[in-house]
Amino acid sequence: MKKVFAIFLAFAMALSLAGCGGSDSGTSTGSGTGDAAAEGAGSITYVTLGDTGMEQLKEAAAAFQEQTGVEVKLESWSYTDAYQKIITLAEGGNMPDAMYGFSGWTPEFKEAGYIACAEDYISEELYNDFSETARTVCNVDGKMWALPSYMSVRTILFNQDMLDAAGVESIPTTWEEFLEIAPKLYDPSNAKYAYSLVAGHAKNTVDCFLPILWAYGADVVNEDGTANGFNNPEGVAALQMYVDLAQYSVPDYGEATINEMQSNWTNQVAAACFHNAQGMAAMRDAGQNFDWAVVADPLAGPGGEKYSLGIMDIDLMFATGNEEITGQWLEFWHQAQYQGKVFEIAGWVPNQASYYEENPAFTDPENIMVAPFAEYEPIAKFKPTLICWEEVQKYLADAVTKAVMGELTAQEAMELAGGQVDEALAG
């Protein structure tokens, strides 16, 4: 989507926005920009994480300043410190104007009054450009409170060479089938393992476990979000599968992050992992061969259910008084030539129709970085949007870790986490 902001600068819209509670519509209200640039701050601050998209951000910020006269000050924070840092700044009333973050933060920050409703400060064109899935993930109480940003669709990845060497004739289609062939792929004396997973880091552990939990017919919470959805036979069976797979996995799982888990696969130490195209993109950029990589269908559970994992990162707009110009900046950033380029480089699945329209790489069936993962978007499930998500995620991850480490049985772990999650949801 090519947005010509000079048009907006020529026309200041006299529209008074009352925040998210002031509109019942399901579409964007749009925003005026001329007065915001003239009367608002001479600069705004945008935070990215882990230097994600920094080069493209610098390019967009320079172009935005040239068109609007407003400087966009860019900062980069670490992923691990970002949540606590923004909480500390928000409580002190010293937030950045916008930042790249995680969808699980949205309801908590909305409830605390830290953020403005993004839908009220972007055009209807941009709102409609986002896929329905993307808008739904960012929806709280009927409105889109954050902008969909980087979307990752994850599925099971196999190393065909390792399967062939182990005499495995076909790609498994279920978790049970994979567990059956795992001993053939397990050769620790030669640093070869069947799988790579995480059991320690809270967010990464949950990301690795959820596809199995869902495939077995359980979930993080029940349908109405009032209680846990995993302290049941299906959830216990899912955790037992995770524990069993850990026996044949790279033994660094207690300390590994998602990136280290991915490296175990790209370095051909693990025959499989559940991830996206990021590792292959890094190999491509390094000129390495990855002809052995197979992007396979998500593995099914006992009842045939199977899901890819959708990870939706977001752009949050904070209630700093600079919402109008910040909305302009975020709309400017969400163009194929800027943010869309980050998607292409990283191998993520676009969530804006214009990115597909303007970048042939995203529609090329030979583009293994995008095409197979885009195919699995319709069966992608996303983590629930909960005010207490950070607590829930920690309780579930701790339970999974304790079971993998042999401190608790799968049933004991789910009972423990179930009670903790129920208490968090009730609070």
C-alpha positions as CSV (number, residue, x, y, z in Angstrom):
1,M,0.0,0.0,0.0
2,K,1.5,3.3,-1.1
3,K,0.2,6.0,1.2
4,V,0.9,9.6,0.0
5,F,1.0,11.5,3.2
6,A,1.3,14.9,1.5
7,I,-2.5,14.6,0.9
8,F,-3.1,14.3,4.6
9,L,-0.8,17.1,5.4
10,A,-2.8,19.4,3.1
11,F,-6.1,18.6,4.9
12,A,-6.5,18.8,8.7
13,M,-9.5,16.8,9.6
14,A,-11.6,18.3,12.4
15,L,-12.5,15.1,14.0
16,S,-12.5,14.7,17.8
17,L,-11.7,11.1,18.8
18,A,-13.1,9.9,22.1
19,G,-10.9,6.8,22.3
20,C,-11.8,3.2,21.8
21,G,-15.0,3.3,23.8
22,G,-16.4,6.1,21.6
23,S,-17.1,4.1,18.5
24,D,-19.1,1.0,17.8
25,S,-18.0,0.5,14.2
26,G,-15.9,-2.4,13.1
27,T,-13.8,-0.2,10.7
28,S,-11.2,2.4,11.2
29,T,-12.2,6.0,11.7
30,G,-9.0,7.4,10.1
31,S,-7.1,10.4,11.5
32,G,-6.2,13.9,10.5
33,T,-2.5,14.7,10.2
34,G,-1.8,18.3,9.2
35,D,-2.6,19.9,12.6
36,A,-1.0,17.0,14.5
37,A,2.3,17.7,12.7
38,A,2.0,21.4,13.2
39,E,0.8,21.4,16.8
40,G,2.2,18.2,18.2
41,A,5.7,17.3,19.3
42,G,8.6,17.9,17.0
43,S,9.7,14.3,17.5
44,I,8.2,11.0,18.6
45,T,9.9,7.8,19.8
46,Y,9.5,4.3,18.3
47,V,11.0,1.2,20.0
48,T,11.9,-2.0,18.2
49,L,13.2,-5.2,19.8
50,G,16.4,-6.9,19.1
51,D,17.2,-4.4,16.3
52,T,14.4,-6.0,14.2
53,G,14.0,-4.0,11.0
54,M,16.4,-1.3,12.2
55,E,17.8,-0.5,8.7
56,Q,14.3,-0.3,7.2
57,L,13.1,1.8,10.2
58,K,15.9,4.3,9.6
59,E,15.0,4.6,6.0
60,A,11.3,5.1,6.8
61,A,12.0,7.5,9.6
62,A,14.1,9.7,7.3
63,A,11.4,9.7,4.6
64,F,8.7,10.5,7.2
65,Q,10.7,13.4,8.6
66,E,11.2,14.8,5.1
67,Q,7.4,14.7,4.4
68,T,6.1,15.8,7.9
69,G,9.0,17.6,9.6
70,V,8.6,15.2,12.5
71,E,11.6,13.3,13.7
72,V,11.1,9.6,14.7
73,K,13.7,8.7,17.3
74,L,14.4,5.0,17.1
75,E,15.4,2.8,20.1
76,S,16.1,-0.9,20.3
77,W,15.5,-2.9,23.4
78,S,16.2,-6.6,24.2
79,Y,13.3,-9.0,23.9
80,T,13.9,-10.4,27.4
81,D,13.8,-7.0,29.2
82,A,11.1,-5.3,27.1
83,Y,8.0,-6.2,29.2
84,Q,9.4,-5.1,32.5
85,K,11.0,-2.0,31.0
86,I,7.8,-0.8,29.4
87,I,5.8,-1.5,32.6
88,T,8.3,0.6,34.6
89,L,8.2,3.4,32.1
90,A,4.4,3.3,31.9
91,E,3.9,3.5,35.6
92,G,6.2,6.6,35.6
93,G,4.3,8.1,32.7
94,N,7.4,8.1,30.5
95,M,6.4,5.7,27.7
96,P,7.7,5.9,24.2
97,D,5.0,6.9,21.6
98,A,4.9,3.5,20.0
99,M,6.7,0.2,20.1
100,Y,7.0,-3.3,18.6
101,G,5.7,-5.8,21.2
102,F,3.6,-8.9,21.7
103,S,-0.1,-9.4,21.3
104,G,-0.5,-10.8,24.8
105,W,0.3,-7.4,26.2
106,T,-2.6,-5.6,24.6
107,P,-5.5,-6.3,27.0
108,E,-3.3,-5.7,30.0
109,F,-2.0,-2.4,28.7
110,K,-5.5,-1.4,27.6
111,E,-6.9,-2.1,31.0
112,A,-4.2,-0.1,32.7
113,G,-4.8,2.9,30.4
114,Y,-1.3,2.8,28.9
115,I,-2.3,2.6,25.3
116,A,-4.5,4.3,22.8
117,C,-6.8,2.4,20.4
118,A,-4.8,2.0,17.2
119,E,-7.9,1.6,15.1
120,D,-8.9,5.2,15.9
121,Y,-5.7,6.7,14.4
122,I,-5.3,4.9,11.1
123,S,-7.1,5.1,7.8
124,E,-9.9,2.7,6.8
125,E,-7.6,1.7,3.9
126,L,-4.9,0.4,6.2
127,Y,-7.5,-1.3,8.5
128,N,-8.9,-3.2,5.6
129,D,-5.5,-4.1,4.3
130,F,-4.8,-6.3,7.3
131,S,-6.1,-9.9,7.1
132,E,-9.1,-10.8,9.1
133,T,-6.9,-13.2,11.2
134,A,-4.5,-10.4,12.0
135,R,-7.3,-8.0,13.0
136,T,-8.9,-10.7,15.2
137,V,-5.6,-11.3,17.2
138,C,-5.4,-7.6,17.9
139,N,-9.0,-7.2,18.8
140,V,-10.0,-6.4,22.4
141,D,-13.7,-5.6,23.2
142,G,-14.7,-5.3,19.6
143,K,-11.9,-3.0,18.4
144,M,-8.4,-3.3,17.1
145,W,-6.3,-1.9,19.9
146,A,-2.9,-2.7,18.4
147,L,-1.6,-2.8,14.8
148,P,-0.8,-6.3,13.5
149,S,3.0,-6.4,12.8
150,Y,5.3,-9.3,12.2
151,M,3.5,-12.6,11.7
152,S,5.2,-15.9,12.0
153,V,3.4,-19.2,11.0
154,R,5.2,-22.2,12.4
155,T,5.0,-25.9,11.4
156,I,7.1,-29.0,11.7
157,L,10.4,-28.9,9.9
158,F,12.3,-32.0,9.0
159,N,15.8,-32.8,7.7
160,Q,15.3,-35.2,4.8
161,D,18.9,-36.3,4.8
162,M,18.7,-37.4,8.4
163,L,15.5,-39.2,7.8
164,D,17.0,-41.0,4.8
165,A,20.1,-42.0,6.8
166,A,17.9,-43.4,9.5
167,G,15.9,-45.5,7.0
168,V,12.7,-43.5,7.6
169,E,10.7,-43.9,4.4
170,S,8.1,-41.2,4.8
171,I,7.5,-38.0,6.7
172,P,5.4,-38.7,9.8
173,T,1.9,-37.2,9.9
174,T,1.1,-37.6,13.6
175,W,2.9,-37.0,16.8
176,E,2.6,-40.7,17.6
177,E,4.3,-41.6,14.3
178,F,7.1,-39.2,15.0
179,L,7.7,-40.6,18.5
180,E,7.8,-44.1,16.9
181,I,10.6,-43.1,14.6
182,A,12.5,-41.0,17.1
183,P,14.8,-43.8,18.3
184,K,16.0,-44.3,14.8
185,L,17.0,-40.6,14.6
186,Y,18.6,-40.6,18.0
187,D,22.4,-41.1,18.0
188,P,24.0,-39.0,20.8
189,S,27.4,-40.6,20.3
190,N,27.4,-38.8,16.9
191,A,25.6,-35.7,18.2
192,K,22.4,-36.6,16.2
193,Y,19.0,-36.2,17.8
194,A,15.4,-36.6,16.7
195,Y,14.0,-33.3,17.9
196,S,14.8,-29.9,19.3
197,L,12.6,-28.3,21.9
198,V,12.6,-25.9,24.8
199,A,11.8,-26.6,28.5
200,G,12.8,-23.6,30.6
201,H,12.4,-20.3,29.0
202,A,8.7,-19.4,29.7
203,K,7.6,-17.9,26.3
204,N,9.7,-20.3,24.2
205,T,8.5,-23.4,26.1
206,V,4.9,-22.5,25.6
207,D,5.5,-21.8,21.9
208,C,7.0,-25.2,21.5
209,F,4.3,-27.0,23.5
210,L,1.1,-25.4,22.2
211,P,1.0,-27.2,18.8
212,I,1.0,-30.5,20.7
213,L,-1.5,-29.3,23.3
214,W,-3.9,-28.2,20.6
215,A,-3.4,-31.3,18.5
216,Y,-4.5,-33.4,21.5
217,G,-7.7,-31.5,21.9
218,A,-6.7,-29.3,24.9
219,D,-6.1,-25.6,25.2
220,V,-4.6,-23.0,27.5
221,V,-8.1,-21.9,28.7
222,N,-11.6,-23.2,28.3
223,E,-14.0,-21.7,25.7
224,D,-15.2,-18.8,27.8
225,G,-11.9,-18.0,29.3
226,T,-12.9,-18.6,32.9
227,A,-10.7,-21.6,33.7
228,N,-7.8,-23.6,32.4
229,G,-8.3,-25.9,29.4
230,F,-5.5,-28.4,30.0
231,N,-5.9,-30.1,33.3
232,N,-7.8,-32.9,31.7
233,P,-6.9,-36.2,30.1
234,E,-6.2,-34.6,26.7
235,G,-3.8,-32.0,28.3
236,V,-2.0,-34.7,30.3
237,A,-1.6,-36.9,27.2
238,A,-0.1,-33.9,25.3
239,L,2.4,-33.2,28.1
240,Q,3.3,-36.8,28.2
241,M,4.1,-36.7,24.5
242,Y,6.3,-33.7,25.1
243,V,8.1,-35.5,27.9
244,D,8.6,-38.6,25.7
245,L,10.0,-36.5,22.8
246,A,12.4,-34.8,25.2
247,Q,14.1,-38.2,25.7
248,Y,15.2,-38.1,22.1
249,S,15.8,-34.3,21.8
250,V,19.0,-32.3,21.9
251,P,19.8,-32.2,25.7
252,D,20.2,-28.4,25.8
253,Y,16.5,-27.8,26.2
254,G,16.7,-26.7,29.8
255,E,18.8,-23.7,28.8
256,A,17.9,-23.3,25.2
257,T,15.9,-20.3,23.8
258,I,13.9,-20.6,20.6
259,N,16.9,-19.4,18.6
260,E,19.1,-22.1,20.0
261,M,16.5,-24.7,19.3
262,Q,16.3,-23.5,15.8
263,S,20.1,-23.6,15.5
264,N,20.1,-27.2,16.5
265,W,18.0,-27.9,13.3
266,T,19.8,-25.6,10.9
267,N,23.1,-27.0,12.1
268,Q,21.7,-30.5,11.4
269,V,22.1,-31.7,14.9
270,A,18.3,-32.2,15.3
271,A,16.2,-34.0,12.6
272,A,13.1,-31.9,13.3
273,C,11.8,-28.8,15.1
274,F,8.7,-26.7,15.1
275,H,9.5,-23.3,13.7
276,N,9.2,-20.9,10.8
277,A,11.5,-19.9,7.9
278,Q,13.8,-17.7,10.0
279,G,16.6,-20.3,10.2
280,M,16.4,-21.0,6.5
281,A,16.5,-17.3,5.7
282,A,19.7,-17.0,7.8
283,M,21.2,-20.0,5.9
284,R,20.2,-18.4,2.6
285,D,21.9,-15.1,3.5
286,A,25.0,-17.0,4.6
287,G,25.1,-18.8,1.2
288,Q,24.5,-22.2,2.9
289,N,22.8,-25.1,1.3
290,F,19.5,-26.2,2.8
291,D,18.1,-28.5,0.1
292,W,17.6,-31.1,2.9
293,A,14.9,-28.9,4.5
294,V,11.3,-30.1,4.4
295,V,8.4,-27.8,5.5
296,A,5.8,-30.4,6.5
297,D,2.2,-30.4,7.5
298,P,1.6,-29.9,11.2
299,L,1.5,-33.2,13.0
300,A,-1.9,-34.4,14.1
301,G,-3.0,-35.7,17.5
302,P,-5.1,-38.8,18.3
303,G,-8.3,-37.2,17.0
304,G,-6.8,-35.9,13.8
305,E,-6.6,-32.3,14.9
306,K,-3.6,-30.4,13.7
307,Y,-2.6,-26.8,13.9
308,S,0.2,-24.5,12.8
309,L,1.3,-22.0,15.4
310,G,0.6,-18.4,14.7
311,I,2.7,-15.8,16.4
312,M,1.4,-12.3,15.9
313,D,3.7,-9.4,17.0
314,I,2.1,-6.0,17.2
315,D,2.7,-2.3,17.1
316,L,1.4,-0.5,20.2
317,M,0.5,3.2,20.4
318,F,0.9,4.7,23.9
319,A,-1.2,7.4,25.4
320,T,1.4,10.1,25.3
321,G,-0.6,12.9,23.7
322,N,1.1,12.4,20.4
323,E,-1.4,9.8,19.1
324,E,-2.3,11.6,15.9
325,I,1.2,12.0,14.5
326,T,2.2,8.6,15.9
327,G,-0.7,7.1,14.0
328,Q,0.7,8.7,10.8
329,W,4.1,7.3,11.5
330,L,2.8,3.7,12.0
331,E,0.7,3.9,8.8
332,F,3.8,5.2,7.0
333,W,5.9,2.4,8.4
334,H,3.3,-0.3,7.4
335,Q,4.1,-0.2,3.7
336,A,5.6,-2.9,1.5
337,Q,8.7,-0.8,0.8
338,Y,9.5,-0.5,4.5
339,Q,8.0,-3.0,6.9
340,G,7.2,-5.4,4.1
341,K,10.9,-5.5,3.3
342,V,11.5,-6.8,6.8
343,F,9.0,-9.6,6.2
344,E,10.8,-10.6,3.0
345,I,14.3,-10.6,4.6
346,A,13.2,-12.6,7.7
347,G,10.9,-15.1,5.9
348,W,7.7,-14.1,7.7
349,V,4.2,-14.4,6.4
350,P,2.7,-11.1,5.4
351,N,-0.6,-10.0,7.1
352,Q,-1.4,-7.2,4.7
353,A,-2.8,-7.7,1.2
354,S,-0.8,-4.9,-0.2
355,Y,2.5,-6.7,0.6
356,Y,1.4,-9.6,-1.6
357,E,0.3,-7.2,-4.3
358,E,3.5,-5.1,-4.4
359,N,6.2,-7.8,-3.7
360,P,6.4,-10.7,-6.2
361,A,8.5,-12.7,-3.7
362,F,5.5,-13.3,-1.5
363,T,3.4,-15.0,-4.3
364,D,6.2,-17.0,-5.8
365,P,5.4,-20.7,-5.2
366,E,9.1,-21.4,-5.3
367,N,9.8,-19.1,-2.4
368,I,10.2,-21.7,0.4
369,M,10.6,-18.8,2.9
370,V,6.9,-17.8,2.5
371,A,4.8,-20.0,0.3
372,P,4.5,-23.1,2.5
373,F,4.0,-21.1,5.6
374,A,1.3,-18.9,4.1
375,E,-0.5,-22.1,3.1
376,Y,-0.7,-23.0,6.8
377,E,-2.1,-19.7,8.0
378,P,-5.8,-20.9,7.7
379,I,-5.1,-23.6,10.3
380,A,-2.9,-21.4,12.5
381,K,-3.9,-21.0,16.2
382,F,-2.7,-18.1,18.3
383,K,-2.1,-17.8,22.0
384,P,-5.1,-16.5,23.9
385,T,-5.5,-12.8,24.6
386,L,-5.6,-12.5,28.4
387,I,-4.9,-9.7,30.8
388,C,-3.0,-12.1,33.0
389,W,-1.2,-13.8,30.1
390,E,2.3,-13.3,31.5
391,E,1.2,-15.2,34.7
392,V,-0.6,-17.9,32.8
393,Q,2.3,-18.4,30.4
394,K,4.7,-18.7,33.3
395,Y,2.6,-21.3,35.2
396,L,2.1,-23.5,32.1
397,A,5.8,-23.3,31.2
398,D,6.9,-24.1,34.7
399,A,4.6,-27.2,34.7
400,V,5.9,-28.4,31.3
401,T,9.5,-27.9,32.5
402,K,9.0,-29.7,35.7
403,A,7.5,-32.7,33.8
404,V,10.3,-32.8,31.3
405,M,12.9,-32.6,34.0
406,G,11.2,-35.5,35.9
407,E,10.3,-33.4,39.0
408,L,6.6,-34.1,38.5
409,T,4.5,-36.5,36.4
410,A,2.5,-35.1,33.5
411,Q,-0.7,-35.4,35.6
412,E,0.8,-33.7,38.6
413,A,2.2,-30.9,36.5
414,M,-1.1,-30.2,34.9
415,E,-2.9,-30.3,38.2
416,L,-0.5,-27.8,39.6
417,A,-0.6,-25.4,36.7
418,G,-4.4,-25.8,36.4
419,G,-5.0,-24.5,39.9
420,Q,-2.5,-21.6,39.4
421,V,-4.1,-20.6,36.1
422,D,-7.6,-20.8,37.5
423,E,-6.6,-18.5,40.4
424,A,-5.0,-16.1,38.0
425,L,-8.1,-16.0,35.8
426,A,-10.3,-15.4,38.8
427,G,-8.1,-12.6,40.1
